[in-house]
Amino acid sequence: MNYEEIMLRAISEAGKYKYTAKPNPVVGAILVKDKEIISEGYHIRYGKNHAEINALINANKHKNKKFNDFSELTLICTLEPCSHIGKTGSCAHAIVKSGIKKVIIGSIDPNPKVSGKGIQILKENNVHVDVGIHQDLVAKQNKFFFYRHINNKPYITVKIASSLDGKSHYENHERVFITCEEARSDVQLLRAEYDAILTGTNTLLNDNPRMNARVNFAVNQPEKILMSTSFSLGANKSEMPFFEGERVTHFQHNDIDCVIPIMLENDKCSILVEAGPKLANSFLKTGYVDELIIYKSQNELGENGVSWFIQDNAVENYGFKLESSCKIGSDLKEIYKKNGKE
């Protein structure tokens, strides 16, 4: 087993915790002696030990059995060890303190608080550092985290459910499920990937949604964001499942330009917008949206339905192009990305 194979293992195993580590990146760390794995560690849950610390703790169980001193070991970690003290201590300093003398890193951390600083700490303490093994896979695995720090904004996706004739709902707001059960289940998986879900007054009042990820695995539930100038958090709040459980942030305005920086300050790397045509189009018009996902039913709502877009080719007019499409049950899932985006 060579370092590249070990790095691939660290990346693969780290991916198991993508739903519980967010909004932090998933990270894997493996300690080896003569290419034999001594211990492994992963960032399992947000706010808890980072991968490198878990690997060190697990290695201690084998000290004086499989190795005598940490200087005999090489650390392979998918992402640059952190240099700052946040919810946990500095991993770079912990590595130095352990006595490890060689570290193989997949990718430099894009977070300005860390980027290069963790490597600098290691090198200043005579730790040999190599960087760049499968860095593209690490970046892809942590797409939202890398995007947030490189672009200084959260990755924003607008998700809509559309009838075959491009409608959102009936004019009289009669409750109707547009998409099939399989598509609605797929939406739960989609929600689980994001740090926050944003909606507006009309969706809240007309659909009375829960807006959480109802999945059969552990997940850090996305924060709920309500943008509303007219909705009062009064007596109705206790009757609405939207306000149950997960934290809700209420913006009593419709200023999208104000919401984005606040979400950045709150460490949100990704936002899923699930709203009606008015708010969804408001987001699309800003140019901040990176991805548009349309679940399209085979049923029509007819002339009494409210259209998602005024023009037939509105998606393309907003600068999106179709990246992929697939059948989910009887419906079609279409994923659009901004021109030039991967």
Disulfide bonds with the S-S distance in Angstrom:
none
